[in-house]
Amino acid sequence: MASTMEILVSLLPLLTIAVLMVGFYWPATRAMPVAWLVAIAAGVVGWGMNGTWIAAATINGFITAANILYIVFGAILLLYTLKQTGAFDAINAGFASVSEDRRVQVVLLVFLMGSFIEGAAGFGTPAAIVGPLLVGLGFPPLAAVVIALTGNLMAITFGAVGTPLIIGMIDIFESVDTITADVVANGPYASIAAWVADIAVWAAGYHVIVGIGLPFIGVAMMTRFFGEERSIKPALEVLPLTLFAWAAFSVPYFLTAWFLGPEFPGLLGAMVGLVVVVGALQAGFFHPDEEWDFGPEAAWPDHWVGDIEPGETTSDDGAIAADGGAVQSSVPTASMPLWKAWTPYVLVAALLVVTRAFDPVNAFVTMDVFTITWSGLPFTGDSILGTGLTNDFALLYLPGAVFVAVHLLTIPLHGMDGGEVKAAWTETIEKVAPAVIALLFAVATVQIMLQSGAATGTDSMLIVLSEGMANVAGGVYPFFAAYVGAFGAFLAGSNTVSDILFGTFQYGVAEQIGTPRTIMLGAQAVGGAIGNLIAVHNVVAALAVVGLVGEEGRVIRLELIPLVYYGTATGLLALLFSYVLFPGTF
C-alpha cells in the first residue's frame, strides 16, 4: 500500500495545475510547463527517475501531442476555409429560414449544429462559432454564450472525429504495459483499440440516457434566465420538439458508436439529426403555436450586452467578430447553394469511413512509408532512448490528413482565390498556436507520471493516486467518476486532456475496488465532456467572441446547473451499471 508521502508527492503535478489555473487564472500555456517541471521533481525525488527516463517520457508525450495537434489543425483549417468561402453563411441562412422562434433556433443551432461542429472540429470551436451566430440573429450576447456552451455535451466525448478517446485513451493505455497485459494478454480483447471501442459504446449509452434532457435544458435556461417572463413554461411548450431532436440525434449517434467506433458518433448523429429535424419542421411538425422572443432590448440588463450589439456580428470599431462574419441583419443571407456548402463535410465523413472501413484503403494509408516511427529516425535506436517506449505519427491515417485533403479539394470546389486560402491558413495558425505549448507539456506531464513506475520497477504516480482514492471513496467511487473527469476538463479545458490526465487513474481505481473498468472509463469520457461547461479558458474564449469578457463568473454559475444534473445522473447510472445491471463487464 502506498504511503501518505507517496500520495502527496504524486498529487503535486495535479495540484500545481489546479492552483495555477483555478487559483491564479494562469493560462494553460503557462501552467502546463510548470506542472511538467513539478512532475519531473516528483519523479526524481519520490521515484528516483533518472534523466534518460524523464527525457524519454517527455519525448513520448510530445509525439502524442503532435498527433493531437495534427487533427486539431486540419479540423480548424477546414472550418476557416468554409468561413472564407461563404459556406457557413449559407448553412446559417438555411437554419435561420426554418423558424424565427428562438426556442426552435436553440434546438437547431445549439444542440444539432453545435454537435456537428464539435464532431467535425472539436476543441472549443462550437461555442466560438455558434455564440456569435446567435448574437447575429438577435440573441443577447450573454444568453448566446450560456446556451452555446450547454448544447453540444453529447458530442464532446467524441470530439473531433474521436480524438479524446483515440489519443486520450488508446495511445495512453498502449504505453502502459500493465494495462495492455490486463486488457489484451490476460483479458477478452484483441487490442487496446477494440477495448476503447467498447468504452465508446458505454459512453454513448450514458449520454443517450442522460442527454434526453439536454435540448430542453438549453431552451429552459434561455427562457428562465433571459426571457421576459423568467419562466420555464415557454420551454415546456417545445418539449415535444426537444425530445424529437434528442431521438433524431441519439439513434444514429448510438448506432454509430456501436458499429463504427469512437470517430463518428457526434458527426453522423448530428448530420442525420439535422436532416430529420429540419425536414419535420419544414413539413409543419413540432412548431410551437406562438412564436417566442426575448423582451424589448431596452429592458435588458447592461451585463447581457457587450461590444457587439445583437443583430450584428461586427464590433463598434468595425473589427470583424471571431466567427468571421459581417452580417448586419438579424437573418444571415448567402448566395452559395446549401448542397455546395455542405459538400466538404460530406466528403470528410465519406473519407473517414473509407479509410477506416475498407481494408485496401486502410492498408494503403497505414503503410510504413507513410508512418513516422521513432525507430525509423536516424540514430534513434529501436525505442526512445533505449527505454522500450515507442510511438509514431501516421501521416495519412490520422484524421488531420482527411481534413487537409478536403481543404485542398474545397479550394477549386468553392472557387477560392489566393487571398482567401492565405486568410484561412493564417486564422488557423492563430487559433492553434496557443494550444501547442499547453498540449505538449500536458501530455509530457502525464507521461512522466505514467512512466515513473516503469523507470523504477514500482507502482507509478497514477497507480499510487488510484490506490489512495480507492481507500478513501471505497465502493461508492463510481458515483464520482464523471465528476473526476469533469475536474480534468475544468483544469485543462479539453476532454482529450482530461482523458489523458485521468484515464489510467480511473482504471486503477476500478481495479482497486473491483468494479468494471469499461463502465468506469465510460463515465470518465462523459465527465470530460461536462467539465468543458465551466473550463475557465473555454468560457473566456466564448465571451471574447461576443464582446463580453469579464462575465466569466455569471456564466460559470449558470453552467453549474447542467453540470450537476449531468454529473449526478451519470454517477447514479455508473453505480447501477457496476453493481446491479452489468457487474460482469470487464
WOKAQUI-V526944 format. One record per helix or strand of 2 or more residues. SS is the DSSP state (alpha for helix, beta for strand). FROM is the first residue (numbers start at 1). LEN is the number of residues. If there is no record, write none. Layout:
SS/FROM/LEN
SS/FROM/LEN
This chain:
alpha/4/20
alpha/28/20
alpha/51/35
alpha/87/10
alpha/102/19
alpha/125/12
alpha/141/10
alpha/153/4
alpha/163/12
alpha/177/9
alpha/192/35
alpha/233/4
alpha/239/22
alpha/265/18
alpha/297/3
alpha/302/3
alpha/338/20
alpha/359/7
alpha/368/3
beta/371/3
alpha/374/3
alpha/384/3
beta/392/3
alpha/399/15
alpha/418/39
alpha/461/32
alpha/495/19
alpha/517/17
alpha/536/9
alpha/552/30
